[in-house]
Amino acid sequence: AGRTDEEIMIYKASQGYQDGSFAGYCTEDAEAEYPGAPPFPVPFMMGITTKFAAAFPDWKSQCLSITKNDDGTYTCLEQQIVGAMKADMPAIEGTPFPEIKLAEIPE
C-alpha cells in the first residue's frame, strides 16, 4: 500500500535478474550495469545473470529503496545476496568469467 504503479513496476523488475524477466520491463535499447562496470545491453546482461542464477540457486534480490529523481527518473537501491555456489557455472562468452566447476572449488 502507498506505492505508485511506477514503484511497483521497478520493484518487480528488480526481482527479475535470476530468471531474466527484468528484460520485459526494458526498452529494446536499454542498458544495465554491474557496480563499477560499463553498461551492457540488457539481453547480454540477462545472459550473464541467468547463468549465475543456475550456479547460485539461493540468490535473492533485495530492493532496499526506490527514489524518484528530480528529472523524473528513478533510483533503485538493491542488494544482491547470491548465497553459496551449488552447481557448475559455464563460461560466459564476451566476459572474463571462465567456466567454474563446483567440484574444483576448494573448501
C-alpha positions in Angstrom: 0.0 0.0 0.0 1.1 3.5 -0.7 3.3 2.7 -3.7 2.8 4.2 -7.1 2.4 2.0 -10.2 5.9 3.0 -11.3 7.4 2.0 -7.9 5.7 -1.4 -8.1 7.0 -2.0 -11.6 10.5 -1.0 -10.6 10.3 -3.4 -7.6 9.1 -6.3 -9.9 11.9 -5.5 -12.4 14.4 -5.7 -9.5 13.3 -9.2 -8.8 13.9 -10.4 -12.4 17.6 -10.9 -12.7 17.7 -14.5 -11.9 15.1 -15.6 -14.4 15.7 -12.9 -17.0 12.3 -11.3 -16.6 14.0 -8.0 -15.9 14.3 -7.6 -19.7 10.5 -7.5 -20.0 10.5 -4.2 -18.2 13.0 -2.6 -20.5 13.0 -0.9 -23.9 14.9 -2.7 -26.7 17.8 -0.3 -26.4 18.1 -0.3 -22.6 21.4 -0.9 -20.9 22.1 -2.1 -17.4 25.3 -2.3 -15.4 27.0 -4.0 -12.5 28.6 -1.7 -10.0 31.9 -0.5 -11.4 31.3 -2.0 -14.8 30.3 -0.2 -18.0 26.7 -0.5 -19.2 25.7 -3.7 -21.1 22.7 -4.2 -23.4 20.0 -5.8 -21.3 19.8 -9.1 -23.2 23.6 -9.6 -22.7 23.3 -8.8 -19.0 20.4 -11.2 -18.6 22.6 -13.9 -20.3 25.1 -13.3 -17.5 22.7 -13.2 -14.6 20.7 -16.3 -15.6 23.9 -18.3 -15.8 24.9 -17.0 -12.4 21.4 -17.9 -11.0 21.8 -21.5 -12.2 25.0 -21.8 -10.2 23.7 -19.9 -7.2 20.1 -21.1 -6.8 19.6 -19.4 -3.4 20.2 -15.9 -4.9 17.9 -13.2 -3.5 17.5 -9.7 -4.7 16.6 -7.2 -2.1 15.1 -3.8 -3.1 16.0 -1.5 -0.3 14.6 1.7 -1.6 13.1 3.4 -4.7 13.6 7.1 -5.1 12.1 9.4 -7.7 14.7 11.8 -9.0 14.1 15.5 -9.9 14.4 14.7 -13.6 11.6 12.1 -13.4 13.8 9.0 -13.4 14.1 6.6 -10.5 17.0 5.2 -8.5 16.6 1.7 -7.0 19.0 0.8 -4.2 19.4 -3.0 -4.3 21.4 -5.6 -2.5 22.1 -8.9 -4.3 22.6 -11.9 -1.9 23.9 -14.7 -4.1 24.5 -17.4 -1.4 26.7 -20.4 -1.9 27.6 -21.8 -5.3 25.7 -25.2 -5.7 26.3 -26.0 -9.4 28.8 -25.6 -12.2 28.9 -22.2 -13.8 29.5 -22.2 -17.6 32.0 -19.7 -19.1 30.2 -16.5 -20.1 31.1 -15.5 -23.6 32.1 -11.9 -24.0 33.2 -11.6 -20.4 36.3 -12.5 -18.4 34.2 -15.2 -16.5 35.6 -18.6 -17.1 33.8 -21.9 -16.6 33.9 -22.9 -12.9 33.3 -26.5 -11.8 31.8 -26.8 -8.4 33.9 -29.9 -7.7 37.1 -27.9 -8.3 36.4 -25.2 -5.7 38.5 -25.5 -2.6 36.6 -26.0 0.6 
